[in-house]
């Protein structure tokens, strides 16, 4: 009874943010400890990646999956995809705890949702991990191309982020051209690395940082960029700060250091709290809502249904430019911070559909043959 009383707050949290379902998954043999959260299925089955992270506590893992699943609803809605929002987290160290049994167990739990939840890679997981899960479930996206998936989504994400940055330049500086624009790229992993290439092709001046030396070595070997320590990136005299690592980087500690006129990058959940979006607005710093500008990944996997087209995915990712311009127009019209203007746009779309309808799998079909019941 004491345990139940301690955890009654979960239902209050779900009610506050509109979550439909939270499932705790445990497999004794593989050691899997996972939480799957479905936020909203009004637009379609919940779609969201699986993050593997060495969380300090169960509460930290729960907070992460609730926050990320809600973000996926808004990301899908903003991107015009017919999917809802969901997420899975695995409590473990991706460097030492991965195994075939772990991902087969995860796949079994995913299969139990019968198409209501579809997953793929996220921080700490790779496409190859889900080849193991594929043995027990078909509700997967972004598998390697040789296994029938669309492959690495970082190319589409970086491409869409580049177009989003061009929209920000148009809004803030009066032109989408990035020649001589100073950009600080925080995080040069898969997405940040590719983004540097697009920026430099346009003639931008790029400064980078990363906590992983291997990422920096790869980037400096390929591109002419300046490197600074991670703690210096916030205070640089640049036009655009582009966060492309983990979230919550716009916070009480960093926001006062910012000298950039624009914050636009592919990292998820860049605002530690919504009030930090209000503060960016107050300071006159243009913010590209993260779930809008980084939607290239979800656009790519959504385009796997029924048959993947790279050309179609890239065309839709380029349209992130137009989506951001609509959001900026709403923000100007209503005097709103851009993060709130983006929410308004998505909430209007969600309000226009009938929520709570079930999604089923056609007899003999796969995750590519989902339809409304």
C-alpha positions as CSV (number, residue, x, y, z in Angstrom):
1,X,0.0,0.0,0.0
2,X,2.9,2.4,0.8
3,X,4.4,1.8,-2.6
4,X,1.0,2.6,-4.3
5,X,0.6,5.8,-2.3
6,X,4.1,6.9,-3.3
7,X,3.3,6.4,-7.0
8,X,-0.2,7.9,-7.2
9,X,1.4,11.0,-8.7
10,X,1.9,9.1,-12.0
11,X,-1.8,9.4,-12.7
12,X,-1.8,13.1,-11.9
13,X,1.2,13.6,-14.2
14,X,-0.6,11.7,-17.0
15,X,-3.8,13.7,-16.6
16,X,-1.9,17.0,-16.6
17,X,-0.1,16.3,-19.8
18,X,-2.7,14.2,-21.6
19,X,-1.0,10.8,-21.6
20,X,-3.1,7.8,-22.5
21,X,-0.9,4.9,-21.3
22,X,2.3,4.1,-19.4
23,X,3.6,0.5,-19.3
24,X,6.4,-0.7,-17.2
25,X,8.2,-3.7,-18.8
26,X,10.6,-6.1,-17.0
27,X,12.3,-9.3,-18.3
28,X,14.1,-11.3,-15.7
29,X,16.3,-13.3,-18.1
30,X,17.7,-10.4,-20.1
31,X,17.5,-7.8,-17.3
32,X,15.4,-5.5,-19.4
33,X,13.9,-2.6,-17.5
34,X,11.9,-0.4,-19.8
35,X,9.0,2.1,-19.7
36,X,6.8,2.7,-22.8
37,X,4.6,5.8,-22.8
38,X,1.8,6.5,-25.2
39,X,0.9,10.2,-25.1
40,X,-1.8,10.6,-27.9
41,X,-3.1,8.5,-30.7
42,X,-5.6,11.0,-32.1
43,X,-3.7,11.3,-35.4
44,X,-2.6,7.6,-35.6
45,X,-0.5,5.0,-33.8
46,X,2.0,6.3,-31.4
47,X,5.5,6.6,-33.0
48,X,8.7,7.3,-31.1
49,X,12.2,5.9,-30.6
50,X,13.7,3.9,-27.8
51,X,16.3,5.7,-25.7
52,X,18.8,3.7,-23.6
53,X,20.3,5.6,-20.8
54,X,21.9,4.9,-17.3
55,X,19.3,6.8,-15.4
56,X,20.0,7.5,-11.7
57,X,16.5,6.6,-10.5
58,X,13.3,5.1,-11.7
59,X,11.7,8.5,-11.4
60,X,14.2,10.0,-13.7
61,X,13.5,7.4,-16.3
62,X,9.7,7.9,-15.9
63,X,10.0,11.7,-16.3
64,X,12.1,11.3,-19.4
65,X,9.7,9.0,-21.1
66,X,6.7,11.1,-20.3
67,X,8.4,14.3,-21.5
68,X,9.7,12.7,-24.7
69,X,6.5,10.9,-25.6
70,X,4.5,14.2,-25.4
71,X,7.1,15.8,-27.5
72,X,6.6,13.2,-30.2
73,X,2.9,14.0,-30.4
74,X,3.7,17.6,-31.1
75,X,6.6,16.7,-33.5
76,X,4.4,14.5,-35.6
77,X,1.6,17.0,-35.6
78,X,3.8,19.8,-36.7
79,X,5.4,17.7,-39.4
80,X,2.0,16.8,-40.8
81,X,2.4,13.1,-40.1
82,X,-0.5,10.8,-39.4
83,X,1.0,9.4,-36.2
84,X,0.6,10.1,-32.5
85,X,3.3,10.4,-29.9
86,X,5.0,7.7,-27.9
87,X,8.4,6.8,-26.5
88,X,10.3,3.9,-24.9
89,X,13.2,4.1,-22.5
90,X,15.5,1.3,-21.4
91,X,17.2,1.8,-18.1
92,X,20.8,0.7,-18.7
93,X,24.2,1.6,-20.0
94,X,24.3,1.2,-23.8
95,X,28.1,0.7,-23.7
96,X,27.8,-2.5,-21.6
97,X,24.2,-3.7,-21.2
98,X,23.1,-4.3,-24.7
99,X,22.3,-7.9,-25.8
100,X,20.3,-9.9,-28.2
101,X,18.0,-11.0,-25.4
102,X,17.4,-7.5,-24.2
103,X,16.1,-6.3,-27.6
104,X,14.2,-9.5,-28.2
105,X,12.4,-8.9,-24.9
106,X,11.8,-5.2,-25.8
107,X,10.4,-6.4,-29.2
108,X,8.0,-8.8,-27.4
109,X,6.6,-5.9,-25.3
110,X,6.3,-3.7,-28.4
111,X,4.4,-6.5,-30.2
112,X,1.9,-6.7,-27.3
113,X,0.7,-3.2,-28.3
114,X,-0.4,-4.8,-31.7
115,X,0.5,-1.7,-33.7
116,X,-0.6,1.0,-31.3
117,X,3.1,1.8,-30.6
118,X,5.9,1.8,-33.2
119,X,9.5,2.3,-32.3
120,X,13.1,2.6,-33.6
121,X,16.4,4.2,-32.6
122,X,17.0,7.1,-30.3
123,X,19.9,8.2,-28.0
124,X,21.9,5.1,-26.9
125,X,20.4,2.7,-29.5
126,X,21.3,2.0,-33.1
127,X,19.4,0.5,-36.0
128,X,21.3,-2.7,-35.7
129,X,20.0,-3.2,-32.2
130,X,16.4,-3.5,-33.6
131,X,17.4,-6.2,-36.0
132,X,17.3,-8.5,-32.9
133,X,13.8,-7.1,-32.0
134,X,12.6,-7.7,-35.6
135,X,12.6,-11.4,-34.9
136,X,9.5,-10.9,-32.6
137,X,7.8,-7.7,-33.9
138,X,7.2,-5.9,-37.1
139,X,6.3,-2.6,-35.5
140,X,9.7,-1.1,-36.1
141,X,11.0,1.8,-38.2
142,X,14.5,3.0,-39.3
143,X,15.9,-0.4,-39.6
144,X,19.1,-0.7,-41.7
145,X,18.3,-0.6,-45.4
146,X,19.5,-4.2,-45.9
147,X,16.8,-5.2,-43.5
148,X,14.0,-3.3,-45.3
149,X,14.1,-0.1,-43.4
150,X,14.9,3.5,-44.4
151,X,18.3,3.5,-42.7
152,X,20.1,6.3,-40.9
153,X,17.7,9.2,-40.3
154,X,20.5,11.7,-39.5
155,X,20.8,12.7,-43.1
156,X,17.1,13.8,-43.3
157,X,17.2,15.4,-39.8
158,X,20.3,17.4,-40.7
159,X,18.8,18.4,-44.0
160,X,15.6,19.6,-42.4
161,X,17.5,21.4,-39.6
162,X,19.5,23.3,-42.3
163,X,16.3,24.4,-44.0
164,X,15.0,25.5,-40.6
165,X,18.1,27.5,-39.9
166,X,17.6,29.2,-43.3
167,X,14.0,30.1,-42.2
168,X,15.4,31.6,-39.0
169,X,17.9,33.7,-41.0
170,X,15.0,34.9,-43.2
171,X,13.0,35.9,-40.2
172,X,15.8,37.5,-38.2
173,X,18.2,38.9,-40.8
174,X,15.9,39.3,-43.8
175,X,17.5,36.7,-46.0
176,X,17.7,32.9,-46.0
177,X,21.3,32.9,-47.2
178,X,23.9,31.8,-44.7
179,X,27.0,33.2,-46.3
180,X,29.2,34.8,-43.6
181,X,26.6,34.0,-40.9
182,X,28.4,32.9,-37.7
183,X,27.0,29.6,-36.4
184,X,28.0,27.8,-33.2
185,X,27.2,24.1,-33.5
186,X,26.9,22.4,-30.1
187,X,27.3,18.6,-30.7
188,X,28.8,17.1,-33.9
189,X,27.5,13.6,-33.7
190,X,25.7,12.2,-36.7
191,X,23.3,15.1,-37.2
192,X,25.6,17.9,-36.1
193,X,28.4,16.6,-38.4
194,X,26.1,16.5,-41.4
195,X,24.7,19.9,-40.5
196,X,28.2,21.4,-40.6
197,X,28.5,20.3,-44.2
198,X,25.4,22.1,-45.2
199,X,26.3,25.2,-43.4
200,X,29.8,25.4,-44.8
201,X,28.6,24.8,-48.3
202,X,26.6,28.0,-48.0
203,X,29.6,29.9,-46.7
204,X,28.7,30.1,-43.0
205,X,31.4,30.6,-40.4
206,X,31.2,27.5,-38.2
207,X,32.4,27.0,-34.6
208,X,31.9,23.6,-33.0
209,X,32.1,21.8,-29.7
210,X,31.4,18.3,-28.4
211,X,32.1,16.3,-25.3
212,X,33.4,13.4,-27.4
213,X,36.8,13.9,-28.9
214,X,36.2,11.3,-31.6
215,X,33.3,13.5,-32.9
216,X,35.6,16.5,-33.0
217,X,38.4,14.6,-34.7
218,X,36.0,13.5,-37.4
219,X,34.6,16.9,-37.9
220,X,37.9,18.8,-38.0
221,X,39.3,16.2,-40.5
222,X,36.4,16.8,-42.9
223,X,35.6,20.5,-42.4
224,X,37.3,23.9,-41.8
225,X,35.8,24.8,-38.4
226,X,36.9,26.4,-35.2
227,X,36.7,24.3,-32.0
228,X,36.0,25.6,-28.5
229,X,35.5,23.8,-25.1
230,X,31.9,22.8,-24.3
231,X,31.5,25.5,-21.6
232,X,32.4,28.3,-24.0
233,X,29.8,27.7,-26.7
234,X,27.0,29.6,-25.0
235,X,28.9,32.9,-24.7
236,X,30.3,33.1,-28.3
237,X,29.7,36.2,-30.4
238,X,27.7,34.5,-33.1
239,X,24.5,35.0,-35.0
240,X,23.1,31.5,-34.5
241,X,23.5,28.9,-31.7
242,X,22.6,25.4,-33.0
243,X,22.2,22.9,-30.2
244,X,22.5,19.3,-31.5
245,X,23.3,17.3,-28.4
246,X,21.2,16.5,-25.4
247,X,18.3,18.6,-24.2
248,X,17.7,21.2,-21.4
249,X,20.6,23.4,-22.6
250,X,18.6,26.6,-22.4
251,X,18.3,27.0,-18.6
252,X,18.9,29.4,-15.8
253,X,22.7,28.9,-16.0
254,X,23.1,29.3,-19.7
255,X,20.5,31.8,-20.8
256,X,22.2,34.8,-19.4
257,X,25.4,33.9,-21.4
258,X,23.8,33.9,-24.8
259,X,25.0,36.4,-27.3
260,X,23.4,34.7,-30.3
261,X,20.4,36.2,-32.0
262,X,18.9,32.9,-32.9
263,X,18.7,29.4,-31.3
264,X,18.0,26.7,-33.9
265,X,19.2,23.1,-33.7
266,X,18.2,19.5,-33.8
267,X,18.5,18.6,-30.1
268,X,15.3,17.5,-28.4
269,X,13.8,19.5,-25.5
270,X,16.2,22.4,-25.6
271,X,14.2,24.5,-23.1
272,X,14.7,23.2,-19.6
273,X,11.4,24.8,-18.7
274,X,8.8,26.6,-20.8
275,X,9.6,29.9,-19.0
276,X,13.0,29.8,-20.7
277,X,11.2,30.1,-24.0
278,X,9.4,33.1,-22.6
279,X,12.8,34.6,-21.5
280,X,14.3,34.0,-25.0
281,X,11.3,35.9,-26.4
282,X,11.8,38.7,-23.9
283,X,15.4,39.0,-24.8
284,X,14.6,39.2,-28.5
285,X,16.3,35.9,-29.3
286,X,14.5,34.0,-32.1
287,X,13.9,30.3,-31.1
288,X,13.1,27.6,-33.6
289,X,10.9,25.2,-31.6
290,X,13.0,22.0,-31.4
291,X,10.3,19.5,-32.3
292,X,9.6,21.5,-35.5
293,X,13.1,22.0,-36.8
294,X,14.3,18.5,-36.0
295,X,11.3,16.7,-37.5
296,X,13.3,15.2,-40.4
297,X,13.8,12.0,-38.6
298,X,10.1,11.4,-38.0
299,X,9.3,12.5,-41.5
300,X,11.7,9.9,-42.8
301,X,10.2,7.0,-40.8
302,X,6.7,8.1,-41.6
303,X,7.5,7.9,-45.2
304,X,8.3,4.2,-44.8
305,X,4.5,3.6,-45.0
306,X,3.6,2.0,-47.3
307,X,6.9,2.1,-49.3
308,X,9.9,4.3,-48.5
309,X,10.9,7.1,-50.8
310,X,14.0,9.1,-50.1
311,X,13.1,11.8,-52.5
312,X,9.6,12.2,-50.9
313,X,11.2,12.3,-47.4
314,X,13.7,15.0,-48.4
315,X,11.1,17.1,-50.1
316,X,9.0,17.0,-46.9
317,X,12.0,17.8,-44.7
318,X,12.8,20.9,-46.8
319,X,9.2,22.1,-46.1
320,X,10.3,22.6,-42.5
321,X,11.3,26.0,-43.8
322,X,7.7,26.8,-44.6
323,X,6.3,25.4,-41.3
324,X,8.7,27.6,-39.3
325,X,7.7,30.7,-41.3
326,X,4.0,29.9,-40.5
327,X,4.9,29.7,-36.8
328,X,6.9,32.9,-36.9
329,X,3.9,34.6,-38.5
330,X,1.6,33.3,-35.7
331,X,4.1,34.5,-33.1
332,X,4.2,38.0,-34.6
333,X,0.4,38.2,-35.1
334,X,-0.5,37.1,-31.5
335,X,2.6,38.4,-29.7
336,X,3.5,34.9,-28.6
337,X,6.9,33.2,-27.9
338,X,7.6,30.9,-30.8
339,X,7.5,27.8,-28.8
340,X,3.9,28.6,-27.8
341,X,3.0,29.6,-31.4
342,X,4.1,26.1,-32.5
343,X,2.0,24.5,-29.8
344,X,-1.0,26.5,-30.9
345,X,-0.5,25.3,-34.5
346,X,-0.3,21.6,-33.5
347,X,-3.2,21.9,-31.0
348,X,-5.5,23.3,-33.6
349,X,-4.6,20.3,-35.8
350,X,-5.3,17.8,-33.0
351,X,-8.6,19.5,-32.2
352,X,-9.7,18.9,-35.7
353,X,-9.5,15.1,-35.5
354,X,-11.4,12.6,-33.4
355,X,-9.1,11.4,-30.6
356,X,-9.0,8.0,-29.1
357,X,-9.7,5.9,-32.1
358,X,-8.0,2.5,-32.2
359,X,-5.5,1.4,-34.8
360,X,-5.4,-2.3,-35.9
361,X,-3.2,-4.5,-38.1
362,X,-4.7,-6.0,-41.2
363,X,-4.8,-9.7,-41.1
364,X,-1.4,-11.0,-42.4
365,X,0.0,-7.5,-42.6
366,X,2.9,-5.7,-41.1
367,X,3.5,-2.3,-39.5
368,X,3.3,-0.9,-43.0
369,X,-0.3,-1.9,-43.4
370,X,-1.9,-0.1,-40.5
371,X,-5.4,1.4,-41.0
372,X,-8.0,3.0,-38.8
373,X,-10.7,0.7,-37.5
